[in-house]
């Protein structure tokens, strides 16, 4: 049941849209193509097990972890401006 001027199901539509956007962002970040044998950042060899586990891998574990940490520093900002984010 929606309240006010919102139609029934509007909240669920917003939730679905948010989930779909997150899935698209995650898929866009996946490596594509063939795996590298050496890290594109530091030049160290990428172990065979990592190349087989993650097709299209471009970096060693250390460099990928550092990049993920940098990317997550800006995570958590809600650009949609939901009421929950406005209350914090």
matplotlib code that plots the C-alpha trace (Angstrom):
import matplotlib.pyplot as plt

x = [0.0, 1.4, 0.8, 0.1, 0.5, 2.7, 1.1, 0.9, 4.3, 6.3, 8.5, 9.3, 10.0, 12.6, 14.2, 14.3, 15.8, 18.5, 19.4, 19.5, 21.9, 24.2, 24.3, 25.1, 27.9, 29.4, 29.2, 30.9, 33.8, 34.5, 37.6, 37.1, 39.3, 42.3, 44.2, 47.6, 50.6, 52.1, 50.4, 49.8, 50.5, 53.7, 54.9, 54.9, 53.8, 50.2, 49.9, 48.3, 45.6, 44.5, 44.4, 42.2, 39.9, 39.3, 39.3, 40.6, 42.5, 44.8, 46.5, 48.1, 46.3, 48.2, 47.6, 43.9, 43.4, 44.9, 42.7, 39.6, 40.4, 40.7, 37.4, 35.6, 36.6, 33.9, 31.3, 28.3, 27.2, 23.6, 23.1, 19.4, 18.7, 16.5, 14.8, 17.1, 20.2, 18.7, 18.1, 21.7]
y = [0.0, 3.3, 6.5, 10.0, 10.6, 7.5, 4.6, 1.1, -0.7, 2.5, 1.6, -1.8, -0.3, 2.0, -0.9, -3.0, -0.1, 0.3, -3.4, -3.5, -0.4, -2.1, -5.3, -3.3, -1.5, -4.7, -6.4, -3.4, -3.8, -7.4, -8.1, -8.9, -10.6, -12.8, -12.8, -11.2, -13.1, -10.1, -7.3, -4.2, -2.1, -3.5, -6.1, -9.0, -12.4, -13.3, -16.9, -19.4, -20.3, -16.6, -16.4, -19.5, -18.4, -14.9, -14.9, -11.6, -10.7, -7.7, -7.3, -9.2, -9.7, -6.8, -4.3, -5.3, -5.0, -1.5, -0.5, -1.9, 0.0, 3.3, 2.6, 1.8, 5.1, 6.9, 4.1, 4.6, 7.9, 7.7, 9.8, 8.9, 11.0, 8.5, 9.5, 7.1, 8.9, 12.3, 11.3, 10.5]
z = [0.0, -1.1, 0.8, -0.4, -4.1, -4.7, -6.6, -5.2, -5.7, -6.0, -3.1, -4.5, -7.9, -6.3, -4.4, -7.7, -9.5, -6.9, -6.9, -10.7, -10.8, -8.2, -10.2, -13.4, -11.6, -10.2, -13.7, -15.3, -12.9, -13.7, -15.8, -19.5, -22.1, -21.5, -18.2, -18.0, -16.8, -15.0, -13.0, -15.0, -11.9, -10.4, -13.0, -10.6, -11.9, -11.4, -10.1, -12.5, -9.9, -9.8, -13.6, -13.8, -10.9, -12.4, -16.2, -17.5, -14.3, -14.8, -11.4, -8.6, -5.3, -3.6, -6.3, -6.7, -2.9, -3.0, -5.9, -4.2, -1.0, -2.9, -4.7, -1.5, 0.2, -1.8, -1.5, 0.7, -0.7, -1.7, -4.8, -4.9, -1.8, 0.0, 3.2, 5.1, 3.9, 4.8, 8.4, 9.0]

ax = plt.figure().add_subplot(projection="3d")
ax.plot(x, y, z, "-o")
ax.set_aspect("equal")
plt.show()
